Amino acid sequence: MDGSFLFDSGTISNRGAYGYLFILSYHKMKALYNSIKR
């Protein structure tokens, strides 16, 4: 999933802020999962 669409409008909305936090936590959990899986 690509999160670039959240920033196309250039405005900071609640949806964009929560989407940004979700993407950050998603990548963090994915990295953690990959490190555990090895």
C-alpha positions in Angstrom: 0.0 0.0 0.0 1.4 3.4 -1.0 0.7 6.3 1.3 1.7 9.1 -1.1 -2.0 9.7 -1.9 -2.4 11.1 1.6 -0.1 14.1 0.7 -1.3 14.9 -2.8 -3.6 17.7 -1.6 -0.9 19.2 0.5 -3.3 19.8 3.4 -3.1 18.5 6.9 -6.4 16.9 7.8 -7.4 14.4 10.5 -7.6 11.7 7.9 -4.1 12.5 6.6 -2.6 12.7 10.1 -4.1 9.3 11.1 -3.1 7.8 7.8 0.5 9.0 8.3 0.6 7.5 11.8 -0.9 4.3 10.5 1.8 4.1 7.7 4.6 4.8 10.2 3.4 2.1 12.6 2.8 -0.3 9.7 6.4 0.0 8.5 7.7 -0.3 12.0 5.7 -3.5 12.7 6.7 -4.9 9.3 10.4 -4.3 10.1 10.0 -5.9 13.5 8.2 -8.9 12.0 11.0 -9.4 9.4 13.7 -9.2 12.1 11.9 -11.8 14.2 11.2 -14.1 11.2 14.9 -14.3 10.4 
